[in-house]
Amino acid sequence: MTSSIQPDDLRFFSVLAASGSLTAAARELGLSTAAVSKHLSQMESRAGVALVNRTTRRMSLTPEGELYVTRARRILADMDELGQLLSGSRAAPSGLLRVNATLGFGRSHIAPAISQFVRRYPEVDVQLQLSVDPPALSEDAFDVCIRFGEPPDARVVARRVAPNRRLLCAAPAYFVGRTPPKNPHELTRHNCIGIRQGDDGYGLWRLTSGRGATEKTETVRVRGNLTTNDGEIAVKWALDGHGILMRAEWDIADYLRDGRLVHVLPDYRTPGADIYAVYPQHLQMTARVKAFVDFLVHTLHEPASDLIR
């Protein structure tokens, strides 16, 4: 009896679903559109259900198609993982590596790191997706996610790849005619640039002074006339002199170094924002994930703060 699912179908349908159309899938697979259509029809005939809704220009997956591609990708990842585990830890990294990072940090630091990584490991195919908000850890859409701050989830591995902190900053032009704040409470008198990202408490800034028994944390609700979900835009507004901004040191170190931004309330600390590579436990021994995370640790080991202290 012939199985309703053939091994070759898994990778074929994964590519088809990602391509968005039969024509695009044909280009990706190096086949004719007619051959792709025939293969899909054979799959649906064996499965006994429609997997794709076809139109003249685009296609969409049926509920059964969504289920199929989700499980197919999981099976393909498991097969790849098993192959690498069996080949031993000394095997050269290879296969597909799916990476997620935030927009600004992904563009400025992760993408250049990946460029270097694939030169060293040309057998690894990297797919980088940038997003404003990090994906849920329960999703199986990525192999490695780059996050600010250690995620509170024991089901994943979170490896610190670089130190980082958030700093308050503003352009010197902003303080022309204004008195810089001397303590967190005085921030309420200033225009503060807001960033809405992830689950961070919007408009609430926590600043800590002292150490040990003298440590004290103050929470300040700040206000301002500019808000965005894009960190790069917020930095540009700060450079234009519109207000005080809280931003990761990796994003503003160059501007602090050349004086276009100045450190505000330097004696106060904000919540930690170290950079972590987050990945599922079952992938931690695969050669491609281990090599990539090790590479990031080596590439990003210098904290940006070393450049501005």
N, C-alpha and C positions, 0 to 999 in steps of 0.2 A: 504493500500500500504506500503510495507516495505521500509524503508529509505536505501539509498545507503551507509550510514555511521552509524555504531553501536557504542554506547559508549565504549564498551570493545575494539573496534578496535583501538582507539586512543592510549591508553597506550601500547597495543601490538605492533603497528607499530613504536612507539617511541623507544621501546626497540630493535626491529628488526633493525631499521636504525642505532642505536648506536652500535650494536653488529658486524655488517659487514658481517655476514654470517648466514645462517639458523641454522647451528650446534651450533654456539656461542649463538644465540638467544634462542635456545632450552635449553641450559644449564642455561641461565639467567632466563628463565621463568619456568623452572622445567618441561618442556614438552619434548616429543620425536620430532626428526627432522621431522618426517612424519606429526605430529600434527601441527607443525608450518607451514609447507608447505601447508597443507590443509586450515588452517585459512587464510593464505595469498591469496590462490587461491579464496576462498570465498569472500574476500574483493575486489579483482580485478574484480570478476564476478559481484558483486553488483555495483561497481563504473563504470564498463564498460570500464576501461582503465588499462594498465599495470602499476604497481607501482614500479616493481623491474626488473632489468636485471639480470638473473641468469646465472652463469657459474658453472663449476664443483667444484671450490674451493672458489670463492668469489662471491659477488653480488654487484650491484650498483643501485642507485635509478634512475628511469626515471625522466624527468622534472615534471611529475605529482606526482611522489613519493616525490620529493623534496618539492613541494608545500604542499602535504599532511602532511609530518612530521613537517614542519614549523608551520602550523596552528594547528596541533594536540598538539604540545608542548605548544603553546600559550594557547589553550583551557584548557589543563590540569593544567597549572600554574594558570589560572583564576579560575578554579574550586577549586584548593587548597587554593588560596587566599581568595575566597569567604567563604569557610568553616572556615578559621581562623578568618576572620572578624566577621562572625556571632557568633562564639564561644566566642568572647570577648577578650580583651587585656590580661586577666589573664590566658588564656588558655596556656597549656604547649606547647612550640615550637615543631613542628613536620613537616614532609614532606621533600621534596628535596630542598637543598640549593646549588646553583651552584656558585662557587667562582673562581675569576680569580686574579692572582697576578704576579708580575715580578719574573723572575727565582731566582735570589739570595735572595731577601727579602722574597719571597714565601717559599723557602727551609728553611731559617734560622729562620724565625719568624712566618709566617702565618701558615705553616704546624704544628709546635709545638702548636700554639694557638688552631688550629682546634682539635688536639688530646685531649686537655683539654676540649674544648667545647663539644665534643660528649660524653665525660664521664659525663658531667653535664646534657646534653640533649640527651639521647640515642635514642629518637624518631625522631631525625633529621638525614637525610642521606645527607652527604656532598660530593660533587664532586669538587675537586680542580684541576684547570688547570693553569699551569705556562707558561708564554710566554715572549719572549723578548720585544715585543711591545704590549701595551694595546689594547684590541679590541675597535672597534668604538663604541661610546656610543649609536648609533642608532640601533645596533644589539640587539637582544633579546636572546642572548646566555647565559647570566649570570645574577644572582640575585644581586651579590655584586662584585664590582671590587675594588681592593686595588691599589691606585695610589699615585705617588709622585707629589704634587702640586694640587691645586684646579682646576678642569676642568671648562672652560668657557662655560657652557651649562646649561641654566635655566630649561631644561626639566628633569634633574636628581637632586637627593639630594646628596650633597657632605658634609659628616660629618667628621670633623677633628678628627682623632683618636690618633695622636701622633705628637709631635713637631719633626722637623728634619731640618738639614741644610747640604749643601754640603761644604766640606772642601778641601783645597789643602794639599797634604801630599807627603812625599817621605821617602825612607829608609835612615838612616844616611850614609850608604855606598855610596849612590849616590853623596853625597856632599864631599866625600874625593877627594881633589884636585880641587873642584869647590866652588865658592862663592855663598851662598844662595841668592836668589833674595830679594832685599829690597823694590821693588815696582812692580806693575803689568807689566810695560814695560819690566823689566829685565827678565820676563818669556820667551821672544822671544829668549833669549840666551841659553835656557835650552831645554833638551829633555823632551817633555810632552807626556804622554800616553793618547791616544785618545779612546773615547768610542762612538760608533754610536748606539744610542738607541732612539726610538720614533721620535718626531719632533724636538728634541733639535738641536740647531745650532751646527753642528759638527765643532770643531776647534776654536770656539769663546767662550772665557771665559770672563764673566762680573764680575768685582770686585768693591765693593763700600766701600768708607771710609767716616768718618765723620757722623754727624747727623744734621738733620734740615737744617739750612741755609748753613752749611758747607759741606753738603753731596755731594759727587762726585762719579760718576760711570765711570769706564774706561772699554772699550772693547778691548781685546787683542786677536789677531789671533795667536794661538800657533801651534807648529809643533813638530813632533816626528817620530821615526822610528817604533813605535808599535801602532797598532790600533786593536780594537776588538768590537764586539757587546755584549760581555759577561762581566758583571761587576766583577765577581769573578776572571776571568782570568786577568783582568786589575789590580786588587788588588795584585795578585800573582806576576805580573811583577814589580809592585812598590816595593813589599817586596824583590824582587831579585835585587833591586837597579838600575833599568833601567831608571827611570825618575820620574817626578812630575805628580801626578794624582789628579783629582778632583772627589771626591766620597762622597756619603751620609755618615753622621756620624754613622748611625746605622751599616754600613758595616765595618767601620774601627776603631770604638771606642776601641776595645780590643787591636788592634795593637798600637794605640796611647798611651794607658794606660801602656803597657809593654815596650814601647820604640822602637819597631821594625819599627814603622813609626813615623815621626816628623811632626808637624803642620807647614806648610809653609805659610808665609804672614798672621799671625794670626790676624793682625789689620784690615784686609779687609774682607768684607762679600760677599758671592755669592748669586744669586737669591734663594728665598725661595723654600723649597722642603718638606714642611710638608706632613705627610702621611694622606690620606683621604680614607674613605670608600664611594664608589659611587654606588648608586642604583636608580632604577626608582621610580618616585613619587608614583606610584600605589602600590608599595611593602612596603612603609615605615611603614605601620601599621600592617603588617603581623608579627605574633609572632616570626617566625624563623629568619627573617631579623633583627628585632629590637633586639632580644636577642643576635644575633651574633655580631652586631655592638657594642652594649653595652659591650659585653664581650671583644672585641678588645680594646675599650677605656680603660677598666679596666686593661687589660693585658699589653698594650703597653704604659701606661701613663707616665712612666719615660723616659725623653729624654736621649738619649745616651750621649749628651754633658755634662750632670751632672756628668758623670763618668770621663771626661777628662779635665775639666776646672781646 
